[in-house]
Amino acid sequence: GRANYRGRVVANILSENMEPSIWRDLAAAVAEEIEAGADGVVVMHGTDTMQYSASALSFMLDSPVPVVFTGSQRSADRPSSDNVMNAVCAVEAAKADHAETLVCMHATQSDDACALHRGTRVRKNHTSRRDAFETIGAQPLGRVAYGPDEASVELREDVDYQERGDVELDTATDLESEVELVKFTPGMDPAAFEYLEDKAGVVIEGTGLGHVHTDRIPLIEELVESGTTVVMTSQCLEGRVCDRVYDTGRDLLDAGVIEAGDTLPGTAKVKLMWALANCEDDEQAERLIAEDLAGELTEESQPWR
């Protein structure tokens, strides 16, 4: 056999029904398995919200062993199902020398390899393809080559990663539930910002370098003044927020908006939920938004494509 397995069910739900409370249950269950001596953990998860759950555990867990999410784009009753190969590759990844929280899914349409995506930089980019998951703005941590007789892990030498045993197991599973992610679009109703008045935090998917209509900036300033932490990300798939280039961006910074660099919007929401709940105060949480905690924020954006 490839490994000695011990399984448990944390939740039996459609992944679109995932709730932050289940992230906490999942993090606790993973920590319990590691405490019990597990050399690695594989999390079977629906693909619709897998990237959010992987991101959540990336912030909630300091793990000395790999935590590997996997799932299936196509159900087991279909000849083209990817479930067996993904599971086999995930087990191999959970036995490897890293100690990251990763997503392990098909690297191509063929059954030749699975990619190992860091949980904070992965995105589901296709509704149905088997290679739907991609690392955005960086390179995958590695791959698992899959053959008829064996699967082997190949970690990239040019990508920094946390090695097995580098840290002691620790958990910080509190989450601030009153955080929203909103996408700015032309013609967006100003009333949308009124809905956000009582939120502890708001992540905005701005256009381009991190912009909204100039008429909305006073509304955002009111949110900040009322105590809401407002974080800016970009709805572009590649690149980073930089609100110092144009007047609109500078006005947003003056309004108190926090830049999230090239953190993916979904990851930024999860990070803000975690930071607001686990920091001593909002000021510390805001500082952490500009710091890389779990590979979510790169030092500089590279044109990988």
C-alpha positions as a Markdown table, in Angstrom:
| # | Residue | x | y | z |
|---|---|---|---|---|
| 1 | Gly | 0.0 | 0.0 | 0.0 |
| 2 | Arg | 1.0 | 3.6 | -0.4 |
| 3 | Ala | 0.3 | 4.5 | 3.2 |
| 4 | Asn | -1.5 | 3.6 | 6.4 |
| 5 | Tyr | -4.8 | 5.4 | 6.4 |
| 6 | Arg | -7.0 | 6.7 | 9.1 |
| 7 | Gly | -10.2 | 8.5 | 8.0 |
| 8 | Arg | -12.8 | 10.7 | 9.6 |
| 9 | Val | -15.7 | 12.8 | 8.3 |
| 10 | Val | -15.7 | 16.4 | 9.4 |
| 11 | Ala | -18.7 | 17.5 | 7.3 |
| 12 | Asn | -20.8 | 15.8 | 4.6 |
| 13 | Ile | -22.0 | 18.8 | 2.6 |
| 14 | Leu | -22.0 | 20.3 | -0.9 |
| 15 | Ser | -18.9 | 22.5 | -1.0 |
| 16 | Glu | -20.9 | 25.5 | -2.1 |
| 17 | Asn | -22.5 | 25.2 | 1.3 |
| 18 | Met | -19.2 | 25.6 | 3.1 |
| 19 | Glu | -19.3 | 27.9 | 6.2 |
| 20 | Pro | -16.4 | 29.4 | 8.2 |
| 21 | Ser | -17.5 | 27.5 | 11.2 |
| 22 | Ile | -16.7 | 24.3 | 9.3 |
| 23 | Trp | -13.2 | 25.7 | 8.5 |
| 24 | Arg | -12.7 | 25.8 | 12.3 |
| 25 | Asp | -14.0 | 22.2 | 12.7 |
| 26 | Leu | -11.7 | 21.1 | 9.9 |
| 27 | Ala | -8.6 | 22.8 | 11.3 |
| 28 | Ala | -9.3 | 21.3 | 14.7 |
| 29 | Ala | -9.7 | 17.8 | 13.2 |
| 30 | Val | -6.5 | 18.2 | 11.2 |
| 31 | Ala | -4.6 | 19.3 | 14.3 |
| 32 | Glu | -5.9 | 16.3 | 16.2 |
| 33 | Glu | -4.7 | 13.9 | 13.6 |
| 34 | Ile | -1.3 | 15.5 | 13.6 |
| 35 | Glu | -1.1 | 15.3 | 17.4 |
| 36 | Ala | -2.0 | 11.6 | 17.1 |
| 37 | Gly | 1.0 | 11.0 | 14.9 |
| 38 | Ala | -0.1 | 11.5 | 11.3 |
| 39 | Asp | 2.8 | 12.0 | 9.0 |
| 40 | Gly | 0.5 | 14.0 | 6.6 |
| 41 | Val | -3.1 | 14.8 | 6.1 |
| 42 | Val | -5.2 | 14.5 | 3.0 |
| 43 | Val | -8.5 | 16.5 | 2.9 |
| 44 | Met | -11.1 | 15.4 | 0.5 |
| 45 | His | -13.1 | 18.5 | -0.5 |
| 46 | Gly | -15.6 | 19.6 | -3.2 |
| 47 | Thr | -13.9 | 21.8 | -5.8 |
| 48 | Asp | -16.3 | 24.8 | -5.8 |
| 49 | Thr | -14.9 | 26.2 | -2.5 |
| 50 | Met | -11.7 | 24.2 | -2.1 |
| 51 | Gln | -9.5 | 27.2 | -2.6 |
| 52 | Tyr | -11.2 | 29.1 | 0.3 |
| 53 | Ser | -10.8 | 26.2 | 2.7 |
| 54 | Ala | -7.2 | 25.6 | 1.7 |
| 55 | Ser | -6.5 | 29.3 | 2.3 |
| 56 | Ala | -8.3 | 29.2 | 5.6 |
| 57 | Leu | -6.2 | 26.3 | 6.9 |
| 58 | Ser | -3.0 | 28.0 | 5.6 |
| 59 | Phe | -3.6 | 30.8 | 8.1 |
| 60 | Met | -5.2 | 28.8 | 10.9 |
| 61 | Leu | -2.6 | 26.0 | 11.2 |
| 62 | Asp | 1.2 | 26.0 | 11.7 |
| 63 | Ser | 1.8 | 22.4 | 10.7 |
| 64 | Pro | 5.0 | 20.3 | 10.8 |
| 65 | Val | 3.6 | 18.0 | 8.2 |
| 66 | Pro | 1.9 | 18.4 | 4.8 |
| 67 | Val | -1.9 | 19.2 | 4.6 |
| 68 | Val | -3.1 | 18.4 | 1.1 |
| 69 | Phe | -6.5 | 19.2 | -0.3 |
| 70 | Thr | -7.8 | 17.2 | -3.3 |
| 71 | Gly | -11.1 | 16.4 | -4.9 |
| 72 | Ser | -12.7 | 15.6 | -8.2 |
| 73 | Gln | -13.9 | 17.7 | -11.1 |
| 74 | Arg | -15.8 | 14.7 | -12.6 |
| 75 | Ser | -17.8 | 12.2 | -10.6 |
| 76 | Ala | -16.7 | 8.6 | -10.0 |
| 77 | Asp | -19.4 | 7.2 | -12.3 |
| 78 | Arg | -17.9 | 8.9 | -15.4 |
| 79 | Pro | -15.1 | 7.2 | -17.4 |
| 80 | Ser | -13.2 | 10.5 | -17.4 |
| 81 | Ser | -13.3 | 10.8 | -13.6 |
| 82 | Asp | -10.2 | 12.2 | -12.0 |
| 83 | Asn | -11.0 | 11.1 | -8.5 |
| 84 | Val | -8.6 | 8.1 | -8.2 |
| 85 | Met | -5.6 | 9.8 | -9.7 |
| 86 | Asn | -6.0 | 12.9 | -7.6 |
| 87 | Ala | -6.4 | 10.9 | -4.4 |
| 88 | Val | -3.3 | 8.8 | -5.2 |
| 89 | Cys | -1.2 | 11.9 | -5.9 |
| 90 | Ala | -2.5 | 13.7 | -2.8 |
| 91 | Val | -1.4 | 10.8 | -0.7 |
| 92 | Glu | 2.1 | 10.9 | -2.2 |
| 93 | Ala | 2.2 | 14.7 | -1.6 |
| 94 | Ala | 1.2 | 14.2 | 2.0 |
| 95 | Lys | 4.2 | 11.9 | 2.4 |
| 96 | Ala | 6.7 | 14.4 | 0.9 |
| 97 | Asp | 9.3 | 16.6 | 2.5 |
| 98 | His | 7.3 | 19.8 | 2.6 |
| 99 | Ala | 4.9 | 21.0 | 5.3 |
| 100 | Glu | 2.6 | 23.3 | 3.3 |
| 101 | Thr | -1.1 | 23.5 | 2.9 |
| 102 | Leu | -1.6 | 22.6 | -0.8 |
| 103 | Val | -4.2 | 21.8 | -3.4 |
| 104 | Cys | -3.4 | 18.7 | -5.5 |
| 105 | Met | -5.3 | 18.4 | -8.7 |
| 106 | His | -4.7 | 17.5 | -12.4 |
| 107 | Ala | -1.9 | 19.5 | -13.9 |
| 108 | Thr | -3.1 | 18.8 | -17.5 |
| 109 | Gln | -6.1 | 17.3 | -19.2 |
| 110 | Ser | -4.1 | 14.0 | -19.4 |
| 111 | Asp | -3.5 | 11.5 | -16.6 |
| 112 | Asp | 0.2 | 12.3 | -16.4 |
| 113 | Ala | 0.7 | 14.5 | -13.4 |
| 114 | Cys | -1.0 | 16.5 | -10.6 |
| 115 | Ala | 0.1 | 20.0 | -9.7 |
| 116 | Leu | 0.8 | 21.1 | -6.2 |
| 117 | His | -0.7 | 24.5 | -5.6 |
| 118 | Arg | -0.1 | 26.6 | -2.5 |
| 119 | Gly | -3.4 | 27.0 | -0.7 |
| 120 | Thr | -3.2 | 30.8 | -0.7 |
| 121 | Arg | -2.4 | 31.2 | -4.3 |
| 122 | Val | -4.7 | 28.7 | -6.1 |
| 123 | Arg | -7.8 | 29.5 | -8.0 |
| 124 | Lys | -10.4 | 27.3 | -9.8 |
| 125 | Asn | -10.3 | 28.7 | -13.3 |
| 126 | His | -12.6 | 26.4 | -15.2 |
| 127 | Thr | -16.0 | 25.0 | -14.4 |
| 128 | Ser | -15.4 | 21.5 | -15.6 |
| 129 | Arg | -11.9 | 20.8 | -17.0 |
| 130 | Arg | -9.8 | 18.4 | -14.9 |
| 131 | Asp | -6.9 | 20.9 | -14.9 |
| 132 | Ala | -9.2 | 23.7 | -13.6 |
| 133 | Phe | -7.0 | 24.7 | -10.7 |
| 134 | Glu | -4.0 | 27.1 | -11.3 |
| 135 | Thr | -1.5 | 28.9 | -9.2 |
| 136 | Ile | -2.0 | 32.6 | -9.9 |
| 137 | Gly | 1.0 | 35.0 | -10.0 |
| 138 | Ala | 3.6 | 32.4 | -9.1 |
| 139 | Gln | 4.6 | 28.9 | -9.8 |
| 140 | Pro | 3.1 | 25.7 | -8.3 |
| 141 | Leu | 5.2 | 24.2 | -5.4 |
| 142 | Gly | 5.7 | 21.1 | -7.5 |
| 143 | Arg | 4.0 | 18.2 | -9.2 |
| 144 | Val | 3.3 | 14.5 | -8.7 |
| 145 | Ala | 4.2 | 12.4 | -11.7 |
| 146 | Tyr | 1.6 | 9.7 | -12.2 |
| 147 | Gly | 2.3 | 6.3 | -13.8 |
| 148 | Pro | 0.8 | 2.9 | -13.9 |
| 149 | Asp | 3.1 | 1.6 | -11.3 |
| 150 | Glu | 3.9 | 4.6 | -9.1 |
| 151 | Ala | 3.5 | 8.2 | -8.4 |
| 152 | Ser | 6.4 | 10.4 | -7.4 |
| 153 | Val | 6.6 | 13.9 | -6.0 |
| 154 | Glu | 8.8 | 16.5 | -7.6 |
| 155 | Leu | 9.2 | 19.7 | -5.6 |
| 156 | Arg | 10.5 | 22.7 | -7.4 |
| 157 | Glu | 14.0 | 23.7 | -6.4 |
| 158 | Asp | 13.4 | 27.4 | -7.2 |
| 159 | Val | 10.4 | 27.8 | -5.0 |
| 160 | Asp | 10.8 | 28.4 | -1.3 |
| 161 | Tyr | 8.6 | 26.2 | 0.9 |
| 162 | Gln | 8.3 | 25.2 | 4.5 |
| 163 | Glu | 10.0 | 21.9 | 5.1 |
| 164 | Arg | 8.6 | 19.0 | 7.1 |
| 165 | Gly | 9.3 | 19.5 | 10.9 |
| 166 | Asp | 10.3 | 23.1 | 10.5 |
| 167 | Val | 7.6 | 24.3 | 13.0 |
| 168 | Glu | 5.8 | 23.0 | 16.0 |
| 169 | Leu | 2.0 | 22.3 | 15.6 |
| 170 | Asp | 0.0 | 25.4 | 16.6 |
| 171 | Thr | -3.5 | 26.5 | 15.8 |
| 172 | Ala | -5.2 | 29.9 | 15.7 |
| 173 | Thr | -8.7 | 29.1 | 14.5 |
| 174 | Asp | -10.8 | 32.2 | 15.5 |
| 175 | Leu | -12.4 | 34.0 | 12.6 |
| 176 | Glu | -14.3 | 37.3 | 12.3 |
| 177 | Ser | -17.5 | 36.4 | 10.5 |
| 178 | Glu | -18.5 | 40.0 | 9.7 |
| 179 | Val | -16.2 | 40.4 | 6.6 |
| 180 | Glu | -17.5 | 40.8 | 3.1 |
| 181 | Leu | -15.9 | 40.6 | -0.4 |
| 182 | Val | -17.4 | 42.9 | -2.9 |
| 183 | Lys | -16.6 | 43.5 | -6.6 |
| 184 | Phe | -16.8 | 47.0 | -7.9 |
| 185 | Thr | -18.4 | 47.3 | -11.4 |
| 186 | Pro | -19.5 | 50.3 | -13.5 |
| 187 | Gly | -22.9 | 51.4 | -12.4 |
| 188 | Met | -22.7 | 49.8 | -9.0 |
| 189 | Asp | -25.4 | 51.0 | -6.7 |
| 190 | Pro | -24.0 | 53.3 | -3.9 |
| 191 | Ala | -26.4 | 51.5 | -1.6 |
| 192 | Ala | -24.2 | 48.5 | -1.7 |
| 193 | Phe | -21.7 | 50.4 | 0.5 |
| 194 | Glu | -24.5 | 51.3 | 3.0 |
| 195 | Tyr | -25.0 | 47.6 | 3.5 |
| 196 | Leu | -21.4 | 47.3 | 4.6 |
| 197 | Glu | -21.7 | 49.9 | 7.3 |
| 198 | Asp | -21.8 | 47.4 | 10.2 |
| 199 | Lys | -19.1 | 45.1 | 8.9 |
| 200 | Ala | -15.9 | 44.6 | 10.7 |
| 201 | Gly | -14.0 | 44.3 | 7.5 |
| 202 | Val | -14.5 | 44.7 | 3.7 |
| 203 | Val | -12.4 | 43.5 | 0.9 |
| 204 | Ile | -13.0 | 45.2 | -2.4 |
| 205 | Glu | -12.1 | 43.8 | -5.8 |
| 206 | Gly | -11.2 | 47.0 | -7.6 |
| 207 | Thr | -10.5 | 47.5 | -11.2 |
| 208 | Gly | -7.0 | 47.6 | -12.6 |
| 209 | Leu | -4.5 | 48.7 | -10.0 |
| 210 | Gly | -7.2 | 48.9 | -7.3 |
| 211 | His | -9.8 | 51.5 | -8.3 |
| 212 | Val | -13.5 | 52.3 | -7.8 |
| 213 | His | -15.6 | 55.1 | -9.2 |
| 214 | Thr | -14.4 | 58.4 | -7.6 |
| 215 | Asp | -18.0 | 59.1 | -6.4 |
| 216 | Arg | -17.7 | 56.0 | -4.2 |
| 217 | Ile | -14.6 | 57.1 | -2.4 |
| 218 | Pro | -16.4 | 59.3 | 0.2 |
| 219 | Leu | -18.6 | 56.3 | 1.0 |
| 220 | Ile | -15.5 | 54.2 | 1.6 |
| 221 | Glu | -14.0 | 56.9 | 3.8 |
| 222 | Glu | -17.2 | 56.8 | 5.9 |
| 223 | Leu | -16.8 | 53.0 | 6.3 |
| 224 | Val | -13.2 | 53.5 | 7.5 |
| 225 | Glu | -14.1 | 56.3 | 9.9 |
| 226 | Ser | -16.9 | 54.1 | 11.4 |
| 227 | Gly | -14.3 | 51.4 | 12.2 |
| 228 | Thr | -14.5 | 49.1 | 9.3 |
| 229 | Thr | -11.2 | 47.8 | 7.9 |
| 230 | Val | -11.3 | 48.2 | 4.1 |
| 231 | Val | -8.8 | 46.2 | 2.0 |
| 232 | Met | -8.2 | 46.7 | -1.7 |
| 233 | Thr | -7.5 | 43.9 | -4.1 |
| 234 | Ser | -7.7 | 43.7 | -7.9 |
| 235 | Gln | -10.2 | 41.8 | -10.0 |
| 236 | Cys | -7.4 | 41.3 | -12.6 |
| 237 | Leu | -6.0 | 37.7 | -12.5 |
| 238 | Glu | -2.4 | 38.8 | -12.5 |
| 239 | Gly | -0.4 | 41.7 | -11.0 |
| 240 | Arg | -0.7 | 43.7 | -7.8 |
| 241 | Val | -2.6 | 46.6 | -6.4 |
| 242 | Cys | -0.8 | 49.9 | -6.5 |
| 243 | Asp | -2.8 | 52.9 | -5.6 |
| 244 | Arg | 0.0 | 55.5 | -5.9 |
| 245 | Val | -0.1 | 55.7 | -9.7 |
| 246 | Tyr | -3.3 | 57.6 | -10.3 |
| 247 | Asp | -5.3 | 60.2 | -8.5 |
| 248 | Thr | -8.1 | 57.8 | -7.7 |
| 249 | Gly | -5.8 | 55.4 | -6.0 |
| 250 | Arg | -4.1 | 58.1 | -4.0 |
| 251 | Asp | -7.5 | 59.3 | -2.9 |
| 252 | Leu | -8.4 | 55.8 | -1.7 |
| 253 | Leu | -5.2 | 55.6 | 0.3 |
| 254 | Asp | -6.1 | 59.0 | 1.9 |
| 255 | Ala | -9.5 | 57.5 | 2.7 |
| 256 | Gly | -7.8 | 54.8 | 4.7 |
| 257 | Val | -7.9 | 51.9 | 2.4 |
| 258 | Ile | -5.3 | 49.1 | 2.9 |
| 259 | Glu | -3.5 | 47.7 | -0.1 |
| 260 | Ala | -3.3 | 43.9 | -0.3 |
| 261 | Gly | -0.6 | 43.7 | -3.0 |
| 262 | Asp | -1.1 | 40.7 | -5.2 |
| 263 | Thr | -3.1 | 38.7 | -2.6 |
| 264 | Leu | -6.0 | 37.0 | -4.4 |
| 265 | Pro | -9.4 | 38.5 | -3.4 |
| 266 | Gly | -10.8 | 35.3 | -2.0 |
| 267 | Thr | -7.6 | 34.8 | 0.0 |
| 268 | Ala | -7.7 | 38.4 | 1.2 |
| 269 | Lys | -11.2 | 37.9 | 2.6 |
| 270 | Val | -10.1 | 34.8 | 4.5 |
| 271 | Lys | -6.9 | 36.5 | 5.7 |
| 272 | Leu | -8.8 | 39.5 | 6.9 |
| 273 | Met | -11.3 | 37.3 | 8.8 |
| 274 | Trp | -8.4 | 35.5 | 10.4 |
| 275 | Ala | -6.4 | 38.7 | 11.2 |
| 276 | Leu | -9.2 | 40.6 | 12.7 |
| 277 | Ala | -10.0 | 37.7 | 15.1 |
| 278 | Asn | -6.4 | 36.8 | 16.1 |
| 279 | Cys | -4.6 | 40.2 | 16.3 |
| 280 | Glu | -4.4 | 42.3 | 19.4 |
| 281 | Asp | -6.1 | 45.2 | 17.6 |
| 282 | Asp | -7.3 | 46.4 | 14.2 |
| 283 | Glu | -4.0 | 48.3 | 13.6 |
| 284 | Gln | -2.0 | 45.1 | 13.9 |
| 285 | Ala | -4.5 | 43.3 | 11.6 |
| 286 | Glu | -4.0 | 46.1 | 9.0 |
| 287 | Arg | -0.3 | 45.8 | 9.2 |
| 288 | Leu | -0.5 | 42.0 | 8.6 |
| 289 | Ile | -2.5 | 42.6 | 5.4 |
| 290 | Ala | 0.7 | 44.0 | 3.9 |
| 291 | Glu | 2.9 | 41.1 | 5.1 |
| 292 | Asp | 3.2 | 37.6 | 3.7 |
| 293 | Leu | 2.1 | 35.1 | 6.3 |
| 294 | Ala | 1.4 | 31.9 | 4.2 |
| 295 | Gly | 2.7 | 32.5 | 0.7 |
| 296 | Glu | -0.3 | 34.7 | -0.2 |
| 297 | Leu | 1.7 | 37.8 | -0.9 |
| 298 | Thr | 4.7 | 37.7 | -3.3 |
| 299 | Glu | 7.5 | 40.2 | -3.1 |
| 300 | Glu | 7.0 | 41.2 | -6.7 |
| 301 | Ser | 4.7 | 40.1 | -9.5 |
| 302 | Gln | 6.3 | 38.1 | -12.3 |
| 303 | Pro | 4.9 | 37.8 | -15.8 |
| 304 | Trp | 4.6 | 34.0 | -15.7 |
| 305 | Arg | 2.4 | 33.8 | -18.8 |
